[in-house]
Amino acid sequence: MTTVQKVKEIEDEMARTQKNKATSYHLGQLKAKLAKLRRELITSPSGGGGGGGVGFDVARTGVASVGFVGFPSVGKSTLMSKLTGTHSEVSAIDFTTLTTVPGTLKVHGAPIQILDLPGIIEGANDGRGRGRQVIAVARTCNLIFIVLDVLKPLGDKKIIEAELEGFGIRLNKKPPAIIVRKKDKGGVAITNTVPLTNIDHEEIHAVCSEYRISNADVAIRQPGATADDLVDVIEGNRVYIPAIYVRPIPLQMSMP
């Protein structure tokens, strides 16, 4: 069974499992297992976690970089050309942009590198349509422009966010205020300065157990903290990137 198939199997099991006190421990384990499988996808040679690969890696210039992420043919290349003057092939055909196209935009005199990335498709974080290479480049950016289809922006927004989240990108979020400090003995001691509304001790113990953490101090200071937040802290490979959502409006040509 491939890693992608294992991911799908766990996601299906999680979807079938209703959360309650009896299932908290099991769900905590599943979330930790899913995160470890996702890590394999990010760090595997074919996953693109260490870089974009041929046609995706570009020399970095300027004081910051902005990556354009979206589905094919939503206007990324047109927006790129308008902002930077750099030609990026535009066509009504899907997947016109096949490599990273860099350009430069000056903001108050400071050069900002703009990266027009190939369009992604649903299932990108599992490798469909070279999606991992695209998202791997997005992970290195200082800001992500998510370019949405003007006709179905909310649906596209949800899918793209899920694809980026699956590859360890956290949009418009700060690292969780959770500390996991390993120790030599004493078991797992849990303290919290805020009410635990979305996670309980069973889930915390389950996540720690899946990561073979037998002795640690876990301090939660994050309001509304979840098992996913705890997993993110333990994994330690998440990137927290601000995002702006863009919905290009196509120009209407006047008829004679």
N, C-alpha and C positions, 0 to 999 in steps of 0.2 A: 504494500500500500504506500503510495507517495505521500509526501508531507501535505500537499494540497488536499488530498483525499482525507487524511487524518483531521485536518482543520475543519473540513466540511462535516465530518462525522461528529466532532465535538460540538460544532455550532448547532447541528440538528438536535443533538441530545440536550443542549442547553435550552433550545427553543421549546422542547417538549416538557421540560422540568419546571414546575411551578414553584416559585420561591416561597418557602415558609421555614419555620424553625427546624423541621425534620429534614429539609433539603439544603440548609445553609452550608453545611460542611461539604457536601457533594458538589454544590455549585462553586464553592471556593476552589476546590481542587480542579474542576473543569476549566475555570478561568485561568488558573496558573498553567495548566497543561496547554491551553490554547496560546497563551503568551509565549511559552517556550517554543512551540511549533512555529509561531510567527517569527520568532527570533531566528530560527533556522532559515526561513525564507529570506530574511533581511541579510543574513551574514553568509549564506551559501554563495559559491562562485557564480552560479547562474542567477542569483537573486538580485545582484546589482547593488548590494548594500555598501560595498566599498567604493563605488564609483559608477558613473553612468555607462562606461564602455565606449567602444568605437562610435564616433558620431554624436556622443552625448557629453563627454568631458570637454570643457572649453577652458581656455586660459582666463582666469578671473582678473577683472580690472575694476577700477572705481572704488568707492568707499563702501558700497553695499551692493547686493544683488537682489533682483526681483524676478521670480519665476512665474510665467503664465501657464496655468494649469486648467484644462477643460476638455470636453469631448471634442471630437473632430468637427471642423467646419462650423464653429460657433463665433468666429471673428477674432481669434487670438492673433493671427498673422496680420490682419488689417489693422488692429489696434497697435500692434508692435510697429508697423510701418508708419502710422500716423504720429506716434509718440517719439520715435527715434530717427525716422528717415531711412532706416535700414530696410532693405528689400527682403521680405520673407514671402515666399511663394504663396499666392492666394488662388484658391480654386473651389468650385462647388463640390469637387470630388473629395471624399473622406481620405484622411491620412496624406494630404499634400505635403505637410511638414514631416520629414522623416528623421531629422537630426535636430540638435539644439542650435538655434539661430540666435547669436548674441547681438545686442545693440547697446547704445549708450544714450542716456537721457540726463541732461544737466538740471539739477535742482538747486537754486541759489548758488550756482557756480560749481557745485560738487557733482562729479560724475557718478551716475548710478547705472550699473549694468543691468540690462533687461534681457531675460532669456525666454525666447519663444520655444516652448517645449512641444514635442509631438502630441497629438490628441490621445487621451487615454480612453479606455472603454471599461464597462463594468466587468469586474474580475481582474483589474489591472494589478492589484497587490498580490494576486496569485500567479502573475506572469503572463496574462493574456495581452496580446498586442504590444509586447515589449514594455508593458506597463511598469514593471519593477525598475527598469533603467530610467524611465521618465521620473518616477517618484523618488528614486535615489538622488537625482539631481535636485529635485524640489526640497529634499531634506537639508541640502547645503545652503539654501537661500536664506536671506534675512527677512524677506517678505514674500508672500504668495498672493498673486492675483488669481482668483478663481473666476474664470470667464464662463458665464452661464448662457444657455440658449434662451433667447428672448421669449420663445413660445412656451417653454416649460422650465422656468428657472428653479422652482422649488423642488421639483423631482430630481433635476440634475444636481442641485446643491446637496441633497441628502445622499445621493450615490457617491459623489466625489468626496464628500467628507468621510464617508465610510471607507473608501479606498485609501485615503491618506491616513486615516486612523489605523487601519490594518497594517500599515507599514511604519508605525511608530511615530507619526507626526501628530502633534496635538495643536490644534488651531485655536488661536486667541485664548490660550489658557496659560496659567502659571504652573510651575511644578507643584505637586501636592505638598501641603504642609504636614508631611508624615516622615518620621524618622525611624529607621530600623537599625539598631545598633547591636551587632552580634557580640556574644560574650561566651565565656568558657563553661559556665554552668548556671543552674537556676531556672531552666525552662524558658518559656516565652511569657514575659510579663507585659501586660497591656495597660497603658494609661491613656486617658483622653481628657482634653480640656474643653471639648465641645461634645454635645450629645451625639451618640452614634445612631443616626437615623437611617442610614442606608447600608450599614455593615454591622455584623455582630461578632462576638468573640469566636463563635464557631467558624465563621468564614475566615477570620484572621488566622486561627490555628491551622485551618485547612491549607491556606495559601502558603504559610510558613512550612508546613509539613511537605508540601509538594516541592518546595525549593530546598528541602533537607536542612531547614533552619530549626534546630532543636532548642537552642538557647539564644535569646535575644530580648532586648527591650524595644517594644514597639510603642511609639508615642504618636498619637493622632491629634493634630491641632487644626485639621481641615474640616470646616462645616460641610456636612453632607458627603463626607468621604465614602468612597465605595471600594469594593474589592478590586476593581480595575485600577483605582488610584494606588492602592497598596502594591499591586503587581507592577505598575509603572515604576514605582520607587525601587522595588527590588531588582527589576530588570536593569534599570539605570541607563538604557539606551534610547530613551525617548527624546525627541526634539520639540521644543515649544516655539512655534513660529506664528507671528501675527499674520492675519489674512484679510484681504479686502475682496468683496464680491462685486464683480463687474458684469453688467448686462448690456452689451452693445446694442444700440438701436440702429437697424439698417436704414440707410438713406433711401427715401422713395424717389424714384426718377419720375419727373413730370412728363406726361404724354402730350404730344403736340395736338 
